[in-house]
């Protein structure tokens, strides 16, 4: 079940087909435009992704040539976030690609609502392999079934790509750099908004209080942040290299530790929930060491950044529970056996 209502496939297909015949298709990694006529076949949706309405389409030329594309819109109705700025996502995605970081590029933004009823973005669909969190990639799928050497290669390239992004000058992206205290305050405001209309789990209050009491006094230098740094937002080649980073909805600027803490916290919850770790991934300390080697500096206050990741990701789950409750789904799952609760306890124990 999805947290927000999806649009009708036929409406999306027809609107995208009209738009592509008017605007053409941009060849991936170039500025070359292929003009129509195009027809668009049946659309499909990914199994991963919770926040936006994401649709896979194929634009077919008259001679049979095909272009696989991804169309992304804000949810049709209430969503996981108060606001959706697809234009900012497009700018970030293209800027990061211009720095040599693999993304689905070029991405294009359409503000005119006459095509699909809402603004949307269009980007190439990058070929390759992806992982899923349900069922957990640590237990099921190509990565779990791979030899430890390939698993290690996957992790090394993800962390290396993340570090390469973080080494770039944050001033090249839109917007002012936000102090870590303000970033934390924004996360607290989001939890208050997400929890409106119901009780917030006690472990979320505990995470917020702990972060408030242990806020880093001297944060690390600012970097460009991916925002949703996790394996499920990557496309991989058969050799385990990163073919593209996906989903820049939470991107911005701040200490690189924000991204690393998010990556470690979400991966650890996936591994603990599934009851198995990937042999080639090593442990938390080795992940941090691999990342530090690629970044060129030591990371700081990682316990805080991991707890902050749990506060933010847990808040999104609170919002999801409220949306599903509106569809008649019992939200007791939020309070019972929630992996965030155990993760909060683990981070506190090693802080």
C-alpha positions as CSV (number, residue, x, y, z in Angstrom):
1,X,0.0,0.0,0.0
2,X,1.2,3.5,-0.9
3,X,1.0,6.4,1.5
4,X,-0.4,8.8,-1.1
5,X,-2.8,8.4,-4.0
6,X,-1.2,7.8,-7.4
7,X,-2.5,9.3,-10.6
8,X,-4.3,7.3,-13.3
9,X,-1.8,5.6,-15.6
10,X,-3.8,6.5,-18.7
11,X,-3.8,10.2,-17.8
12,X,0.0,10.2,-17.2
13,X,0.7,8.3,-20.4
14,X,-1.4,10.6,-22.5
15,X,0.0,13.8,-21.0
16,X,3.7,12.6,-21.2
17,X,3.2,11.6,-24.8
18,X,1.9,15.0,-25.7
19,X,4.7,16.7,-23.9
20,X,7.4,14.6,-25.5
21,X,6.0,15.2,-29.0
22,X,6.2,19.0,-28.2
23,X,9.6,19.0,-26.4
24,X,11.5,16.0,-27.7
25,X,13.7,13.6,-25.9
26,X,17.2,14.6,-24.7
27,X,19.8,11.9,-25.2
28,X,21.3,10.9,-21.9
29,X,24.5,12.7,-20.8
30,X,24.2,15.1,-23.8
31,X,22.2,18.1,-24.9
32,X,21.2,16.5,-28.1
33,X,17.4,16.5,-28.6
34,X,15.6,13.8,-30.6
35,X,12.3,15.1,-32.1
36,X,9.2,13.0,-32.4
37,X,6.8,11.7,-33.3
38,X,6.7,9.5,-30.3
39,X,4.2,7.1,-28.9
40,X,4.3,6.1,-25.2
41,X,3.5,2.5,-24.3
42,X,2.0,1.3,-21.0
43,X,3.5,2.9,-17.9
44,X,4.8,1.2,-14.8
45,X,5.9,2.3,-11.3
46,X,9.0,1.3,-9.2
47,X,8.6,-1.0,-6.2
48,X,10.8,1.4,-4.1
49,X,10.2,5.0,-3.3
50,X,7.6,6.4,-0.9
51,X,7.5,10.2,-1.3
52,X,6.7,11.0,-4.9
53,X,4.6,9.7,-7.8
54,X,7.3,8.1,-10.0
55,X,6.4,6.6,-13.3
56,X,8.5,4.7,-15.9
57,X,7.7,5.4,-19.5
58,X,9.2,4.4,-22.9
59,X,9.1,6.9,-25.8
60,X,9.0,5.0,-29.0
61,X,10.0,6.6,-32.3
62,X,8.3,5.9,-35.6
63,X,11.3,3.7,-36.7
64,X,11.1,1.7,-33.5
65,X,13.9,3.4,-31.5
66,X,13.1,3.6,-27.8
67,X,14.0,5.9,-25.0
68,X,13.4,4.8,-21.4
69,X,12.5,7.7,-19.2
70,X,11.3,8.4,-15.6
71,X,8.6,11.0,-14.9
72,X,8.3,12.3,-11.3
73,X,5.5,14.3,-9.8
74,X,4.6,15.4,-6.3
75,X,1.9,13.2,-4.7
76,X,-1.6,13.7,-5.9
77,X,-2.9,14.9,-2.5
78,X,-1.3,14.8,0.9
79,X,2.3,13.6,0.9
80,X,5.2,12.8,3.2
81,X,6.5,16.4,3.0
82,X,4.8,19.8,3.4
83,X,6.3,21.1,0.1
84,X,7.7,19.5,-3.1
85,X,10.2,21.6,-5.2
86,X,10.8,19.5,-8.3
87,X,12.6,22.4,-9.9
88,X,15.2,22.4,-7.1
89,X,15.7,18.7,-7.5
90,X,16.3,19.1,-11.2
91,X,18.9,21.8,-10.6
92,X,20.7,19.8,-8.0
93,X,20.7,16.6,-10.0
94,X,22.1,18.4,-13.1
95,X,24.6,20.4,-11.0
96,X,25.9,17.2,-9.3
97,X,26.2,15.5,-12.7
98,X,28.2,18.4,-14.0
99,X,30.7,17.8,-11.2
100,X,31.3,14.3,-12.4
101,X,29.0,12.4,-10.0
102,X,26.8,9.9,-11.8
103,X,23.1,10.9,-11.9
104,X,20.2,10.5,-14.3
105,X,21.0,13.4,-16.5
106,X,20.0,15.6,-18.0
107,X,16.8,16.1,-15.9
108,X,14.2,18.5,-17.2
109,X,11.6,20.4,-15.2
110,X,8.1,21.4,-16.5
111,X,6.2,23.9,-14.5
112,X,3.2,24.1,-16.9
113,X,0.3,22.3,-15.3
114,X,-1.6,21.9,-18.5
115,X,0.3,18.7,-19.4
116,X,-0.3,16.5,-16.3
117,X,-2.2,18.7,-14.0
118,X,0.9,19.4,-11.9
119,X,4.6,20.3,-12.4
120,X,6.8,17.4,-13.1
121,X,10.4,16.4,-14.0
122,X,11.6,14.0,-16.7
123,X,14.9,12.2,-16.7
124,X,16.6,9.2,-18.4
125,X,16.0,5.8,-16.9
126,X,19.5,4.6,-16.1
127,X,20.1,1.0,-17.0
128,X,21.5,-1.3,-14.3
129,X,20.6,-3.2,-11.1
130,X,18.9,-1.8,-8.0
131,X,18.3,-3.2,-4.5
132,X,15.1,-3.2,-2.4
133,X,14.5,-2.9,1.3
134,X,11.4,-5.0,1.3
135,X,12.4,-7.8,1.2
136,X,15.7,-6.7,2.6
137,X,18.7,-6.6,0.2
138,X,20.8,-8.2,2.9
139,X,18.8,-11.4,2.6
140,X,17.2,-11.5,-0.8
141,X,18.3,-10.5,-4.3
142,X,21.4,-10.2,-6.5
143,X,23.5,-8.4,-3.8
144,X,22.8,-10.9,-1.1
145,X,23.5,-13.7,-3.6
146,X,26.8,-12.1,-4.8
147,X,30.2,-13.2,-3.6
148,X,31.7,-11.1,-0.7
149,X,34.2,-9.5,-3.1
150,X,31.4,-8.0,-5.2
151,X,29.5,-6.9,-2.1
152,X,32.7,-5.1,-0.9
153,X,33.1,-3.5,-4.4
154,X,29.6,-2.2,-4.2
155,X,30.1,-0.7,-0.8
156,X,33.5,0.8,-1.7
157,X,32.1,2.5,-4.8
158,X,29.0,3.9,-3.0
159,X,31.1,5.3,-0.2
160,X,33.7,6.5,-2.7
161,X,31.1,8.2,-4.8
162,X,29.5,9.8,-1.7
163,X,33.0,11.1,-0.6
164,X,33.6,12.5,-4.1
165,X,30.4,14.5,-3.8
166,X,31.3,15.7,-0.3
167,X,34.7,16.9,-1.5
168,X,33.1,19.4,-3.9
169,X,32.6,23.0,-2.9
170,X,29.1,23.5,-1.5
171,X,28.9,27.0,-2.8
172,X,28.1,25.7,-6.3
173,X,24.6,24.7,-5.4
174,X,21.5,26.9,-4.8
175,X,20.7,28.3,-1.4
176,X,22.5,29.4,1.7
177,X,24.4,27.1,4.0
178,X,22.2,26.3,7.0
179,X,23.9,26.0,10.5
180,X,23.6,22.6,12.1
181,X,21.5,24.0,14.9
182,X,19.0,25.3,12.4
183,X,19.0,22.0,10.5
184,X,18.1,20.3,13.8
185,X,15.4,22.8,14.5
186,X,13.9,22.2,11.1
187,X,13.9,18.4,11.7
188,X,12.0,19.0,15.0
189,X,9.4,21.2,13.2
190,X,8.9,18.4,10.7
191,X,8.3,15.9,13.5
192,X,5.7,18.2,15.0
193,X,4.0,18.5,11.6
194,X,4.3,14.8,10.8
195,X,2.8,13.8,14.2
196,X,-0.1,16.1,14.1
197,X,-3.3,14.3,14.8
198,X,-1.9,11.4,16.9
199,X,0.7,10.4,19.5
200,X,4.4,10.5,18.7
201,X,6.3,7.4,19.8
202,X,8.3,7.9,23.0
203,X,11.5,6.7,21.3
204,X,11.2,9.6,18.8
205,X,10.9,12.1,21.7
206,X,13.9,10.4,23.2
207,X,15.9,10.8,20.0
208,X,15.0,14.4,19.7
209,X,15.9,15.1,23.3
210,X,19.3,13.3,23.0
211,X,20.1,15.3,19.8
212,X,19.2,18.5,21.5
213,X,21.4,17.8,24.5
214,X,24.4,16.6,22.4
215,X,24.3,19.1,19.4
216,X,27.9,19.3,18.0
217,X,29.6,22.5,19.1
218,X,32.0,22.6,16.2
219,X,30.4,21.0,13.1
220,X,32.6,19.8,10.2
221,X,32.9,21.9,7.1
222,X,29.9,22.1,4.8
223,X,29.6,19.8,1.8
224,X,27.0,19.1,-0.9
225,X,24.6,16.6,0.6
226,X,22.8,13.9,-1.4
227,X,20.1,13.9,1.3
228,X,18.8,10.3,1.0
229,X,22.0,8.4,0.9
230,X,21.1,4.7,0.8
231,X,21.7,1.7,-1.4
232,X,18.1,1.6,-2.5
233,X,18.7,5.0,-4.2
234,X,21.5,3.7,-6.4
235,X,21.7,2.1,-9.8
236,X,24.6,-0.3,-10.2
237,X,26.5,-1.9,-13.1
238,X,27.0,-5.6,-13.2
239,X,30.6,-5.0,-11.8
240,X,29.2,-3.3,-8.7
241,X,30.0,0.3,-9.8
242,X,27.6,3.1,-9.2
243,X,25.8,4.0,-12.4
244,X,23.7,6.7,-10.9
245,X,22.7,8.3,-7.6
246,X,18.9,8.8,-7.5
247,X,16.5,10.9,-5.5
248,X,17.7,14.4,-4.6
249,X,14.6,15.4,-2.8
250,X,16.4,16.0,0.5
251,X,19.6,17.3,-1.0
252,X,21.2,20.5,0.3
253,X,24.4,21.6,2.1
254,X,25.8,20.8,5.5
255,X,28.4,18.6,7.2
256,X,29.2,15.4,5.2
257,X,28.5,13.4,8.3
258,X,24.7,14.1,7.8
259,X,24.8,11.8,4.7
260,X,27.1,9.3,6.2
261,X,25.1,9.0,9.4
262,X,21.9,8.5,7.3
263,X,23.6,5.8,5.2
264,X,24.9,3.9,8.2
265,X,21.7,4.2,10.3
266,X,19.4,3.0,7.5
267,X,21.7,0.2,6.5
268,X,22.1,-1.0,10.0
269,X,18.3,-1.0,10.5
270,X,17.9,-3.1,7.3
271,X,20.6,-5.6,8.4
272,X,19.2,-5.9,12.0
273,X,15.6,-6.2,10.8
274,X,16.5,-9.0,8.3
275,X,18.7,-10.8,10.8
276,X,21.7,-10.9,8.5
277,X,24.6,-8.6,7.3
278,X,26.3,-8.9,4.0
279,X,29.7,-10.6,4.5
280,X,31.4,-8.2,2.1
281,X,30.3,-5.1,4.0
282,X,32.3,-5.5,7.2
283,X,31.1,-3.6,10.2
284,X,30.3,0.0,11.0
285,X,33.9,0.9,11.9
286,X,35.2,-0.4,8.6
287,X,32.5,1.5,6.7
288,X,33.6,4.7,8.4
289,X,37.2,4.0,7.8
290,X,36.6,3.3,4.1
291,X,34.6,6.6,3.8
292,X,37.3,8.6,5.7
293,X,40.0,7.3,3.4
294,X,38.0,8.4,0.4
295,X,37.0,11.8,1.9
296,X,40.5,12.7,3.1
297,X,39.6,13.6,6.7
298,X,38.3,12.0,9.8
299,X,34.6,12.3,10.5
300,X,33.3,13.8,13.7
301,X,30.5,13.1,16.2
302,X,29.1,10.2,14.3
303,X,26.9,9.0,17.1
304,X,25.1,12.4,16.9
305,X,24.7,12.2,13.1
306,X,23.4,8.7,13.3
307,X,20.8,9.6,15.9
308,X,19.9,12.6,13.8
309,X,19.3,10.3,10.9
310,X,17.0,8.2,13.1
311,X,15.1,11.3,14.2
312,X,14.6,12.3,10.5
313,X,13.8,8.9,9.1
314,X,11.6,8.0,12.0
315,X,9.7,11.3,11.6
316,X,8.9,10.3,8.0
317,X,7.5,7.0,9.3
318,X,5.3,9.0,11.7
319,X,4.0,11.0,8.8
320,X,3.4,7.8,6.8
321,X,1.5,6.3,9.7
322,X,-0.8,9.3,9.7
323,X,-1.4,9.1,6.0
324,X,-2.2,5.4,6.1
325,X,-4.5,5.9,9.1
326,X,-6.5,8.2,6.8
327,X,-6.9,5.1,4.6
328,X,-8.1,3.0,7.4
329,X,-4.8,1.3,8.2
330,X,-4.2,0.5,11.9
331,X,-1.1,2.6,12.9
332,X,-0.1,0.4,15.9
333,X,2.8,-0.8,13.7
334,X,4.4,2.6,14.4
335,X,4.7,1.8,18.1
336,X,5.3,-2.0,18.2
337,X,8.5,-3.6,17.0
338,X,9.5,-0.4,15.1
339,X,13.2,-0.9,14.1
340,X,13.8,2.8,14.9
341,X,13.3,2.1,18.6
342,X,16.0,-0.5,18.8
343,X,18.3,1.6,16.6
344,X,17.9,4.6,19.0
345,X,18.9,2.4,21.9
346,X,22.0,1.1,20.0
347,X,23.3,4.5,19.2
348,X,22.8,5.7,22.7
349,X,24.7,2.7,24.0
350,X,27.8,3.4,21.9
351,X,27.8,7.2,22.2
